[in-house]
Amino acid sequence: MVVAAPTEEAIAQWITSLERENVKYVRFELPDLHGVSRLKVVPLAKAAGYAKKGLNFYGGTLALDTASSVVGGSGYHEERKYRDHLLFPDLDSTSAVPWMDHTVKVICDACWEIDDPLKGAPRYVLKSLLDLAGQMGFEVMMGHEFEFYLLDAETRKPLFDGLHIFNHIRNQYVPEINQMLDYLQAAGIDVITHNCEYAPSQFEINFGPGIGIRGADKAFTFKNAVKEIAHHLGYLASFMSKPFPGLAGCCCHFHISLWKYDGSNAFLDMSSPDGLSQTAKYFTQGILDHAPAMMPLIGPTPNCYRRLKPHTFAPSNISWGIEDRTAMVRGKATKDDGTHLEMRAASGMSNPYLSAAATLAAGLLGLKGKRDLQPMSTGPSEEDASLAPFPKTLDAALVALATDTKMQEMLGTEFCHLFSTVKAYELNRFHEHITDWEVSEYLEMY
């Protein structure tokens, strides 16, 4: 797969449409390794030139850790003489930035040269897997379901106390929430529902699925928009998995289904007692078989593993079940075109492109391997002691990815090296940190 620069005709039409909408600035956005938007703001008069020839961007941007530290040995810094790469816009991804005047954004793909893409880019990894699914005869429908905390920007504490899930007062506790919903819809996010969640000041805003890369693009836009809108409104929005001990974590429930080119849902089989096709069952078993290797991509920080505990509405073991809210894979066997799988183990901190890529890679391996789906538990999966638990730490999860050669082949060796090197660097900083708890617990006693 190569990165394609837009044609001159497409660029001209794009610029004309932006002029008609009185746009003055275009944000060229690169989804980084962590799912955060890295961008340059371009005046409209300069946008056509950059769209044609590429916008220069520091080549190692994708190999920065969560503190934006330069990570040596990743293949993208000193190995490339700290050179630039180029961003080429995907013009069909253009959307408004309604909280900024006269501004739109466009999601970009990265390459060293036009025929030399950065294969470690999360969007590239997912597009490659979508191409593979296409070769196997499927389009992919996906949707991401996120929870987040809306906090006081100065204190970084919740706006209210108590457990009031769906409560009519807490749902729209501050008027700015309505403003956020309006902005999101104006930015092209098709909001379905909004509600407060199972912790003080925790919220969930759901939006519709998308086909192919547009599904992940929408999730990328949503996460970054929520954080930016909250900032403009005077709040802090956080998708951190477990920001507060004893309170609910923030998830990303990832929904996926495969569709044949005749327009039929490949996961639906009305002749099956549960309505799930053999394709859906092979796909599910693939997720279970490669779950340990998926974990670094769907739980990319040490904090993510604090959420995955029994009796917290989060999965804790490698499991599946029809409508089982405690399972890693929840079969939504509706016996109609809504039939799909919900992969519930991803953190709210996960990169939307990588949570999709991990799930799709494992599922496609399941289609290739054709292993029979293991039986689901008779009760809640979290109560089944026979099921293997998830890796307990990011360290262990990275080892699982390193030893799963099939997953590495699906994701690409360049990406796996880049990702693992950056995460190892972050973990080294994490393990060297002395926590407040340690000082409080041990300093005086010992």
RADASUL-V957353 format. One record per run of one state. SS is the DSSP state (alpha for helix, beta for strand, coil for the rest). FROM is the first residue (numbers start at 1). LEN is the number of residues. If there is no record, write none. Layout:
ss=SS from=FROM len=LEN
ss=SS from=FROM len=LEN
//
This chain:
ss=coil from=1 len=7
ss=alpha from=8 len=13
ss=coil from=21 len=4
ss=beta from=25 len=7
ss=coil from=32 len=5
ss=beta from=37 len=7
ss=alpha from=44 len=10
ss=coil from=54 len=1
ss=beta from=55 len=4
ss=coil from=59 len=2
ss=alpha from=61 len=3
ss=beta from=64 len=1
ss=coil from=65 len=5
ss=beta from=70 len=1
ss=coil from=71 len=7
ss=alpha from=78 len=3
ss=coil from=81 len=3
ss=beta from=84 len=6
ss=coil from=90 len=1
ss=alpha from=91 len=3
ss=coil from=94 len=1
ss=beta from=95 len=2
ss=coil from=97 len=6
ss=beta from=103 len=11
ss=coil from=114 len=2
ss=beta from=116 len=2
ss=coil from=118 len=4
ss=alpha from=122 len=14
ss=coil from=136 len=2
ss=beta from=138 len=15
ss=coil from=153 len=5
ss=beta from=158 len=1
ss=coil from=159 len=9
ss=alpha from=168 len=4
ss=coil from=172 len=4
ss=alpha from=176 len=11
ss=coil from=187 len=4
ss=beta from=191 len=6
ss=coil from=197 len=5
ss=beta from=202 len=6
ss=coil from=208 len=2
ss=beta from=210 len=2
ss=coil from=212 len=1
ss=alpha from=213 len=20
ss=coil from=233 len=2
ss=beta from=235 len=4
ss=coil from=239 len=12
ss=beta from=251 len=10
ss=coil from=261 len=4
ss=beta from=265 len=1
ss=coil from=266 len=2
ss=beta from=268 len=1
ss=coil from=269 len=7
ss=beta from=276 len=1
ss=coil from=277 len=1
ss=alpha from=278 len=12
ss=coil from=290 len=1
ss=alpha from=291 len=8
ss=coil from=299 len=3
ss=alpha from=302 len=5
ss=coil from=307 len=10
ss=beta from=317 len=1
ss=coil from=318 len=2
ss=beta from=320 len=3
ss=coil from=323 len=6
ss=beta from=329 len=4
ss=coil from=333 len=7
ss=beta from=340 len=8
ss=coil from=348 len=4
ss=alpha from=352 len=18
ss=coil from=370 len=11
ss=alpha from=381 len=3
ss=coil from=384 len=5
ss=beta from=389 len=1
ss=coil from=390 len=4
ss=alpha from=394 len=10
ss=coil from=404 len=1
ss=alpha from=405 len=7
ss=coil from=412 len=1
ss=alpha from=413 len=20
ss=coil from=433 len=3
ss=alpha from=436 len=7
ss=coil from=443 len=4
//
